[in-house]
Amino acid sequence: MNRCQWKYVLLCLCLCGSRELAPVMAQEANYDEAKVPAYTLPDLLTDLSGAPVTTPQQWQQGRRAEVLGLFEQHVFGRLPDYRVQLRTKLRSEVSDAVGGLAHRRELTVYFTADDSGPQMDLLIYTPAAATGPVPAFLGLNFNGNQAIEADSRLHITQSWVRNNRELGIEDNRATEATRGSEASRWSVERIVKAGYGLVTIYYGDIDPDFDDGFRNGIHSLGEAVSGERAGDAGGSISAWSWGLSRALDVLQSDARIDAARVAVFGHSRLGKTSLWAGAADQRFAMVISNNSGCGGAAWSRRAFGETVARINRSFPHWFCVNHRKYNNNEGALPVDHHMLIALAAPRPVYVASAVEDQWADPRGEYLSLWHAGVVYRLFGRAGMPSEELPGLDMPVQTDVGYHIRSGKHDVTDYDWQQYVKFADRHLKAH
Ligand code: GCU
């Protein structure tokens, strides 16, 4: 390995956020463009019978369902049709959050008639000055709703939290110290000042992020599975996406949010989730993927940085079991991730990368977006203007958006600045 490659490996060890990755990554990850294997991409605009797709109708009524079905079958899996009856309970409401700029609610959503059954807490910010329903960003968070803002009035999540395990602490309950710990990732002030709402949910409410054989979280809403999980049974990413759709169900009757103008957002594993949620549920008006990498915006076939084999080994519960057939065998996948992005079309989609986040393969993330452009063009919309990666910190926004910013794997205020601008362009015009 040359010096530059070592530098990437060290960077990834520091940045990828999961200690489990360290021991084998150095031997596995490729960061050399010259070593990206030759590949042929599945064609978005040729259907499974070999017929060309030439009209928006053919995409919307036929090819789209095929591509979605292939992702269910081979990548994320399907969940049973949980027949839930959503109930909500307002836990708190204040009109002086974020220095008086925001109205803020905590709303518990129960999935069954039992208050101790599966449930999730929505944290809902809307501009204090709003006089009617506002467009909003909806996204999952990593550490509990109390981590968004250091305000002692927020309830601390009672769900399992992962960070303690990574710190070697036995008790997986969030502590007082986690208040505001994720604040830098949520530019609430910028968002509400620009006239948007922000709705966030702790992802562990929906499905705790560890492999327990699919028993906890919303998986418990289905029949208990004995023995091996079916090859196409949905994993955690499907569960988290499902939770986002249930949040959107609840927002349909919220007087402060315009549910027809909700952008689904996510970072990293939750960026893979926002792409899948936006693909599966066309009610989301906009889709945003922040540093989503392997299994998200990045092409699997490039096998650059994190690979299919690596992600399935580190996180066996994220994808369906069938996805493992493509470990070191990406060429056999009947889809690749430009097709996941295309499932957002013709709705605006934004993909963001960070230059030091080579583990997530920024070039692969960009190329996916570029190739998804054929479907946007089918609808008379504009994709990315060039196959060349835009310059560092030079966002490009058309009907799709992209930027690669300086710095590491994270969500920053710079990222939110671009998302708000993109939303101004597409959600405000309606
Ligand atoms: C790990 C994992 C990535 C994931 C990231 C995260 O780094 O390998 O695929 O995106 O964790 O979600 O934080």
Residues whose N, C-alpha, C, O or C-beta is under 5 A from the ligand:
A	BS01	GCU	C16 G17 S18 H267 S268 R269 L270 N291 S292 G293 C294 E306
